[in-house]
Amino acid sequence: MVNVIPVKVTPNARRNEIKKEEKGLKVYLTAPAIEGKANKLLIQILARHFNCRKSELRIIKGEKTRNKLIQKLV
């Protein structure tokens, strides 16, 4: 089974935090949006949140934007 989760990312935040919203998740990241650092941290934080491996998550849309679609392989 495959889940697709819409995520809005805010880089350079004061702390790492996940908030649930109507249309998915809003994730605040301390990492800057430079050289994929924010994307790496996003996958790490979501893996901890969903209690799964990082390899089970991937960005399928929005690699370079704040609005992303994350695919979770179950």
Backbone torsions as a table, in degrees:
resi	resn	phi	psi	omega
1	MET	NA	139.8	-177.7
2	VAL	-121.8	130.4	176.2
3	ASN	-109.6	142.4	174.0
4	VAL	-117.3	125.6	-175.0
5	ILE	-119.4	120.7	173.7
6	PRO	-74.9	134.7	-176.8
7	VAL	-134.1	133.6	172.2
8	LYS	-108.1	125.7	-174.0
9	VAL	-107.4	138.0	172.6
10	THR	-121.2	101.7	179.0
11	PRO	-77.1	167.5	178.4
12	ASN	60.1	33.6	178.1
13	ALA	-82.1	168.9	179.4
14	ARG	-70.6	-33.5	179.5
15	ARG	-148.9	161.1	176.5
16	ASN	-79.5	127.9	-176.2
17	GLU	-155.4	145.8	176.5
18	ILE	-119.5	130.1	176.3
19	LYS	-124.3	137.4	176.6
20	LYS	-84.1	138.2	176.7
21	GLU	-129.1	175.7	-179.4
22	GLU	-57.9	-43.7	-173.3
23	LYS	-103.9	31.7	178.0
24	GLY	128.5	-139.1	-177.4
25	LEU	-120.6	150.1	170.3
26	LYS	-116.3	124.4	-174.3
27	VAL	-120.5	124.6	176.1
28	TYR	-98.3	129.8	-176.6
29	LEU	-124.2	140.5	177.6
30	THR	-78.8	-19.4	-177.5
31	ALA	-76.4	147.5	175.8
32	PRO	-78.2	159.8	179.4
33	ALA	-86.6	55.1	-178.3
34	ILE	-124.8	131.7	175.0
35	GLU	55.3	31.9	176.2
36	GLY	75.7	9.7	-178.6
37	LYS	-62.8	-42.2	-179.3
38	ALA	-66.7	-39.1	179.0
39	ASN	-64.5	-41.2	178.2
40	LYS	-63.1	-44.4	178.8
41	LEU	-66.1	-37.3	178.3
42	LEU	-58.9	-48.1	179.7
43	ILE	-63.0	-40.6	179.6
44	GLN	-62.3	-46.4	-178.2
45	ILE	-68.6	-40.9	178.9
46	LEU	-67.1	-36.1	177.5
47	ALA	-62.9	-41.0	177.5
48	ARG	-66.5	-40.5	-178.9
49	HIS	-64.2	-43.7	-178.1
50	PHE	-89.9	-0.4	179.8
51	ASN	55.5	53.6	179.1
52	CYS	-139.4	176.8	177.9
53	ARG	-79.7	153.3	176.9
54	LYS	-62.2	-31.3	-178.9
55	SER	-69.0	-14.2	178.9
56	GLU	-87.1	-3.1	-180.0
57	LEU	-120.3	143.1	173.6
58	ARG	-154.0	153.9	178.3
59	ILE	-87.2	117.1	-179.3
60	ILE	-99.8	-16.9	178.1
61	LYS	-153.6	138.2	175.7
62	GLY	93.4	32.1	-179.0
63	GLU	-54.9	-34.2	-176.4
64	LYS	-118.1	19.2	177.3
65	THR	-125.5	171.3	179.8
66	ARG	-79.3	-27.5	178.2
67	ASN	-93.9	119.2	-174.4
68	LYS	-128.0	158.3	169.9
69	LEU	-115.8	123.4	-179.2
70	ILE	-106.7	130.2	176.5
71	GLN	-98.9	128.4	178.9
72	LYS	-114.1	115.1	178.9
73	LEU	-85.2	127.4	-178.5
74	VAL	-114.5	NA	NA
